[in-house]
Amino acid sequence: MAKVAIVGCGAMGSVYAALMTSAGHAVHAVTLWPDHAAAMREKGLRVEGASGDRTVRLASAGTTTEGIGACDLVIIATKAFDVAAAARSCAPLIGEATVVQTIQNGLGSPETAATVIDPDRIAVGVVGGFGASMRGPGHAHHNGLEMIRFGAFAGLPRARLEASAAVWESAGFTVRLFDDIGRMVWEKLIMNVTFSGTTTLTGLTIGGVMADPDAWQVAQACAREAIAVAGAMGIALDVGDPVEHIRRLGGKIPDARPSMLLDHRAGRRGEVEAINGSIPRLGRAHGVPTPVNATVVALIKAREALLPPTGESCPV
């Protein structure tokens, strides 16, 4: 049994927490949502969807890392813009053999975490095909369990990387380990770039975007710009035809709403800068035009500027 802390236990983190707890691990959940933490403490954490329907009792659930102590595995599952604060909060959780996994959408999170945490402790994580959402405090849902991938950020020994992956595997996740983390991250990024911005702007599900000719035209253009940037950077995507790869994965979770859309609907800012925004930034550096992603980013930022403040309540 491993001692695991999930820092940023929102929709995705709740899926991890429930399945790992079911497998016998001692899981401590840390979330910014006080009502979510309270519900998990009082009634347990319920997760339903592709993995079944279960309610589990966690080792602890709270809004800080205080009192948890050193863990075998720390999973930073916050939004990209919260990684710096989350990494700083992890100091009490890190012991001599602790592995820290960063799992965010977009680019830049491991580098941010590594300014605070020893880079040789960090594993870069990529997950996808979950379609996770909150049904209410203490209650999450997910549409699938498609992709779990990890690689060492710097000098994390292979044995410790494999040990951390084994925790996931024991909980029913299928894990692949990568030496080429650039390829690993970009194979997920092109999926995010395709659907995150377009679903946020249209309100459609992933399947809805693929079924609508106009929305799919924009989504494909976002994808092709990202693929072109990856090529200019020398990143070799090993997925066959990348657009068909995206369509195939999207077809497995047609009812899913990406987290950026869910954040927008809940009145919170999303990760557009880390996802679609990364394409124009890198495109400029490598001489690749990226007008569609740039337009998508500008439109989403304009909409986010109109969002009212909502506090930190768990979305229903």
NORPEMO-V394715 format. One record per residue. RES is the residue in one letter. SS is DSSP state (a for helix, b for strand, c for the rest). Layout:
BEGIN
((RES;SS) (RES;SS))
END
This chain:
BEGIN
((M;c) (A;c) (K;b) (V;b) (A;b) (I;b) (V;b) (G;c) (C;c) (G;c) (A;a) (M;a) (G;a) (S;a) (V;a) (Y;a) (A;a) (A;a) (L;a) (M;a) (T;a) (S;a) (A;c) (G;c) (H;c) (A;b) (V;b) (H;b) (A;b) (V;b) (T;c) (L;c) (W;c) (P;a) (D;a) (H;a) (A;a) (A;a) (A;a) (M;a) (R;a) (E;a) (K;a) (G;c) (L;b) (R;b) (V;b) (E;b) (G;b) (A;c) (S;c) (G;b) (D;b) (R;b) (T;b) (V;b) (R;c) (L;c) (A;c) (S;b) (A;b) (G;b) (T;c) (T;c) (T;c) (E;c) (G;c) (I;c) (G;c) (A;c) (C;b) (D;b) (L;b) (V;b) (I;b) (I;b) (A;c) (T;c) (K;c) (A;a) (F;a) (D;a) (V;a) (A;a) (A;a) (A;a) (A;a) (R;a) (S;a) (C;a) (A;a) (P;a) (L;a) (I;b) (G;b) (E;b) (A;b) (T;b) (V;b) (V;b) (Q;b) (T;b) (I;b) (Q;c) (N;c) (G;c) (L;c) (G;c) (S;a) (P;a) (E;a) (T;a) (A;a) (A;c) (T;c) (V;c) (I;c) (D;c) (P;a) (D;a) (R;a) (I;b) (A;b) (V;b) (G;b) (V;b) (V;b) (G;b) (G;c) (F;c) (G;c) (A;c) (S;b) (M;b) (R;b) (G;b) (P;c) (G;c) (H;b) (A;b) (H;b) (H;b) (N;c) (G;c) (L;c) (E;c) (M;b) (I;b) (R;b) (F;b) (G;b) (A;b) (F;c) (A;c) (G;c) (L;c) (P;c) (R;a) (A;a) (R;a) (L;a) (E;a) (A;a) (S;a) (A;a) (A;a) (V;a) (W;a) (E;a) (S;a) (A;c) (G;c) (F;c) (T;c) (V;b) (R;b) (L;b) (F;c) (D;c) (D;c) (I;a) (G;a) (R;a) (M;a) (V;a) (W;a) (E;a) (K;a) (L;a) (I;a) (M;a) (N;a) (V;a) (T;a) (F;a) (S;a) (G;a) (T;a) (T;a) (T;a) (L;a) (T;a) (G;c) (L;c) (T;c) (I;a) (G;a) (G;a) (V;a) (M;a) (A;a) (D;c) (P;a) (D;a) (A;a) (W;a) (Q;a) (V;a) (A;a) (Q;a) (A;a) (C;a) (A;a) (R;a) (E;a) (A;a) (I;a) (A;a) (V;a) (A;a) (G;a) (A;a) (M;c) (G;c) (I;c) (A;c) (L;c) (D;c) (V;c) (G;c) (D;c) (P;a) (V;a) (E;a) (H;a) (I;a) (R;a) (R;a) (L;a) (G;a) (G;a) (K;a) (I;c) (P;c) (D;c) (A;c) (R;c) (P;c) (S;a) (M;a) (L;a) (L;a) (D;a) (H;a) (R;a) (A;c) (G;c) (R;c) (R;c) (G;c) (E;c) (V;c) (E;c) (A;c) (I;c) (N;a) (G;a) (S;a) (I;a) (P;a) (R;a) (L;a) (G;a) (R;a) (A;a) (H;a) (G;c) (V;c) (P;c) (T;c) (P;a) (V;a) (N;a) (A;a) (T;a) (V;a) (V;a) (A;a) (L;a) (I;a) (K;a) (A;a) (R;a) (E;a) (A;c) (L;c) (L;c) (P;c) (P;c) (T;c) (G;c) (E;c) (S;c) (C;c) (P;c) (V;c))
END
